[in-house]
Amino acid sequence: MLKQDFTDDFLYLVEKIFANKENTVFTRLNEGEYWLLIGNNFVGAGGLWRTRPNSRLQKDLLNSLDVVDDSFVYGIASLQHPVANQWYKENIKGQKTLATLFVNANWKHFKEIITNIKEEVVLVANEKGKDNEYPFKVKNYFWVPFDCVKYYEENEKEINKLVNRLTRYKNRLILFSAWPLANILIYKCWKKNPNNRYIDVGSTLDPRIHWEPSRQYFFTNSKTARQKDIF
């Protein structure tokens, strides 16, 4: 059971997802997703995501917040981002924990977990990772461009095709590293076929996708690598 605790919830979800292989959703909504949800542009890692009020992306992101189900977990911004944290607490009625469970002080443990995955994985990630190797065996890859916000607005048919392809799987571990597009894809996939594990691993694959550590938590001696976030 989730306790909204950085360590306890990490151990709980890791056991469900990777040890017990229970059909589970973990979708991460941090500060960047908050800005998009309220219809503002957001400068993400590496560039600017442009959106607008009442865009298709904003509407679908908002729709993705409506699940109340034992298998569906929302990771939300911590108290380090108080405005976003409060907005998520007020607007998400389903199960909630911290969006940062796999990073910061838990990263060293999560790194071991993904390095030791024995099953075949389906991966949805930044197209920069096309020619790279991963610490687990990938059954199939699905690539999305960096400007996933623009891509989502302009490629509705392609998005629907991607959802259809992902939901053909059953009892499969499907990992997402696709920024706010991951939230919408995970929601659409789960609604169509809940019989998979749809897990947003966020920036944890950046050393493989970009061939460089993109966040401070990757550096062992950094303050972020020791940070335990607060719900």
C-alpha positions as semicolon CSV with decimal commas, in nm:
position;residue;x (nm);y (nm);z (nm)
1;M;0,000;0,000;0,000
2;L;0,125;0,348;-0,087
3;K;0,230;0,564;0,207
4;Q;0,340;0,879;0,020
5;D;0,691;0,811;0,145
6;F;0,997;0,837;-0,081
7;T;1,159;0,512;0,034
8;D;0,858;0,297;0,124
9;D;0,666;0,373;-0,197
10;F;0,974;0,302;-0,406
11;L;1,011;-0,043;-0,252
12;Y;0,636;-0,109;-0,282
13;L;0,617;-0,021;-0,652
14;V;0,941;-0,196;-0,743
15;E;0,808;-0,517;-0,591
16;K;0,474;-0,486;-0,774
17;I;0,627;-0,401;-1,111
18;F;0,954;-0,593;-1,133
19;A;0,925;-0,880;-0,883
20;N;0,555;-0,971;-0,882
21;K;0,496;-0,845;-1,240
22;E;0,150;-0,716;-1,151
23;N;-0,027;-0,514;-1,418
24;T;0,048;-0,161;-1,297
25;V;0,059;0,197;-1,420
26;F;0,309;0,453;-1,293
27;T;0,270;0,786;-1,472
28;R;0,485;1,083;-1,368
29;L;0,362;1,443;-1,354
30;N;0,627;1,691;-1,252
31;E;0,661;2,068;-1,277
32;G;0,688;2,068;-1,657
33;E;0,365;1,877;-1,700
34;Y;0,197;2,119;-1,459
35;W;0,279;2,416;-1,682
36;L;0,143;2,235;-1,986
37;L;-0,171;2,134;-1,796
38;I;-0,253;2,498;-1,720
39;G;-0,184;2,597;-2,082
40;N;0,161;2,758;-2,052
41;N;0,480;2,702;-2,247
42;F;0,758;2,518;-2,067
43;V;1,135;2,516;-2,115
44;G;1,227;2,150;-2,081
45;A;1,568;1,986;-2,080
46;G;1,713;2,085;-2,415
47;G;1,446;2,317;-2,551
48;L;1,107;2,486;-2,537
49;W;0,775;2,305;-2,544
50;R;0,507;2,537;-2,681
51;T;0,143;2,486;-2,598
52;R;-0,166;2,700;-2,554
53;P;-0,491;2,694;-2,357
54;N;-0,750;2,452;-2,498
55;S;-0,496;2,271;-2,715
56;R;-0,553;1,902;-2,784
57;L;-0,249;1,818;-2,572
58;Q;-0,375;2,020;-2,276
59;K;-0,721;1,863;-2,297
60;D;-0,584;1,510;-2,321
61;L;-0,339;1,567;-2,036
62;L;-0,628;1,687;-1,821
63;N;-0,836;1,384;-1,921
64;S;-0,551;1,156;-1,818
65;L;-0,593;1,265;-1,455
66;D;-0,934;1,101;-1,405
67;V;-0,840;0,743;-1,312
68;V;-0,926;0,601;-0,971
69;D;-0,810;0,240;-0,979
70;D;-0,595;0,015;-0,760
71;S;-0,355;-0,056;-1,047
72;F;-0,306;0,307;-1,156
73;V;-0,056;0,529;-0,971
74;Y;0,014;0,896;-1,033
75;G;0,356;1,027;-0,940
76;I;0,329;1,401;-0,868
77;A;0,570;1,688;-0,812
78;S;0,715;1,697;-0,462
79;L;0,696;1,981;-0,210
80;Q;1,016;2,113;-0,368
81;H;0,767;2,248;-0,627
82;P;0,488;2,365;-0,394
83;V;0,253;2,523;-0,650
84;A;0,254;2,219;-0,878
85;N;0,238;1,985;-0,578
86;Q;-0,076;2,152;-0,444
87;W;-0,243;2,166;-0,787
88;Y;-0,193;1,791;-0,837
89;K;-0,322;1,709;-0,489
90;E;-0,635;1,911;-0,556
91;N;-0,701;1,781;-0,909
92;I;-0,604;1,412;-0,896
93;K;-0,840;1,188;-0,700
94;G;-0,663;0,860;-0,773
95;Q;-0,362;0,700;-0,602
96;K;-0,071;0,939;-0,565
97;T;0,294;0,922;-0,469
98;L;0,610;1,112;-0,568
99;A;0,708;1,151;-0,935
100;T;1,074;1,125;-0,833
101;L;1,060;0,774;-0,685
102;F;1,311;0,633;-0,935
103;V;1,560;0,919;-0,916
104;N;1,749;1,135;-0,665
105;A;1,842;0,924;-0,359
106;N;1,665;0,617;-0,503
107;W;1,852;0,628;-0,834
108;K;2,142;0,405;-0,725
109;H;1,890;0,134;-0,634
110;F;1,674;0,179;-0,944
111;K;1,983;0,162;-1,165
112;E;2,052;-0,188;-1,032
113;I;1,692;-0,290;-1,094
114;I;1,678;-0,185;-1,459
115;T;2,024;-0,329;-1,521
116;N;1,901;-0,667;-1,399
117;I;1,569;-0,689;-1,586
118;K;1,552;-1,041;-1,730
119;E;1,232;-1,017;-1,934
120;E;1,194;-0,859;-2,276
121;V;1,088;-0,493;-2,262
122;V;0,890;-0,272;-2,501
123;L;1,043;0,077;-2,507
124;V;0,885;0,411;-2,603
125;A;1,154;0,679;-2,600
126;N;1,328;0,979;-2,757
127;E;1,434;0,910;-3,114
128;K;1,792;1,009;-3,020
129;G;1,820;0,664;-2,862
130;K;1,760;0,475;-3,188
131;D;2,109;0,333;-3,233
132;N;2,200;0,290;-2,868
133;E;2,222;-0,015;-2,645
134;Y;2,015;-0,064;-2,330
135;P;2,081;-0,261;-2,010
136;F;1,783;-0,489;-2,083
137;K;1,665;-0,681;-2,385
138;V;1,425;-0,474;-2,595
139;K;1,155;-0,666;-2,782
140;N;1,038;-0,362;-2,975
141;Y;1,119;0,009;-2,995
142;F;0,887;0,302;-3,062
143;W;1,057;0,639;-3,111
144;V;0,916;0,989;-3,061
145;P;1,080;1,324;-3,149
146;F;1,214;1,561;-2,884
147;D;0,942;1,819;-2,948
148;C;0,674;1,574;-2,842
149;V;0,428;1,856;-2,774
150;K;0,434;1,975;-3,135
151;Y;0,441;1,616;-3,256
152;Y;0,129;1,532;-3,056
153;E;-0,064;1,830;-3,191
154;E;0,024;1,757;-3,555
155;N;0,014;1,375;-3,573
156;E;-0,313;1,248;-3,430
157;K;-0,331;0,949;-3,667
158;E;0,024;0,844;-3,583
159;I;-0,049;0,868;-3,211
160;N;-0,356;0,646;-3,252
161;K;-0,152;0,394;-3,451
162;L;0,111;0,390;-3,177
163;V;-0,153;0,325;-2,909
164;N;-0,299;0,043;-3,118
165;R;0,042;-0,119;-3,160
166;L;0,128;-0,092;-2,790
167;T;-0,204;-0,236;-2,677
168;R;-0,158;-0,551;-2,884
169;Y;0,079;-0,672;-2,613
170;K;-0,039;-0,860;-2,305
171;N;0,134;-0,902;-1,969
172;R;0,431;-0,706;-2,100
173;L;0,659;-0,451;-1,933
174;I;0,635;-0,129;-2,140
175;L;0,874;0,149;-2,040
176;F;0,823;0,512;-2,140
177;S;1,082;0,788;-2,156
178;A;0,886;1,038;-2,362
179;W;0,821;1,347;-2,146
180;P;0,454;1,461;-2,126
181;L;0,366;1,243;-2,424
182;A;0,424;0,946;-2,192
183;N;0,137;1,055;-1,966
184;I;-0,114;1,062;-2,251
185;L;0,011;0,741;-2,414
186;I;0,004;0,553;-2,084
187;Y;-0,350;0,670;-2,013
188;K;-0,478;0,582;-2,362
189;C;-0,306;0,242;-2,356
190;W;-0,437;0,152;-2,011
191;K;-0,793;0,250;-2,103
192;K;-0,775;0,023;-2,407
193;N;-0,579;-0,264;-2,251
194;P;-0,500;-0,266;-1,876
195;N;-0,321;-0,601;-1,901
196;N;0,033;-0,463;-1,916
197;R;0,273;-0,271;-1,696
198;Y;0,294;0,085;-1,831
199;I;0,581;0,254;-1,648
200;D;0,717;0,606;-1,698
201;V;1,090;0,587;-1,619
202;G;1,153;0,945;-1,728
203;S;1,514;1,064;-1,738
204;T;1,658;0,742;-1,590
205;L;1,746;0,624;-1,943
206;D;1,915;0,952;-2,044
207;P;2,271;0,812;-2,014
208;R;2,170;0,553;-2,276
209;I;1,952;0,774;-2,495
210;H;2,175;1,084;-2,495
211;W;2,507;0,919;-2,403
212;E;2,545;1,168;-2,120
213;P;2,407;1,221;-1,769
214;S;2,145;1,494;-1,801
215;R;2,055;1,542;-1,433
216;Q;2,248;1,603;-1,115
217;Y;2,124;1,283;-0,949
218;F;2,348;1,081;-1,183
219;F;2,653;1,221;-0,999
220;T;2,711;1,026;-0,679
221;N;2,853;1,314;-0,478
222;S;2,584;1,568;-0,573
223;K;2,326;1,702;-0,329
224;T;2,049;1,573;-0,558
225;A;2,184;1,218;-0,542
226;R;2,123;1,227;-0,165
227;Q;1,785;1,399;-0,183
228;K;1,477;1,226;-0,041
229;D;1,174;1,411;-0,166
230;I;0,868;1,497;0,043
231;F;0,507;1,438;-0,060
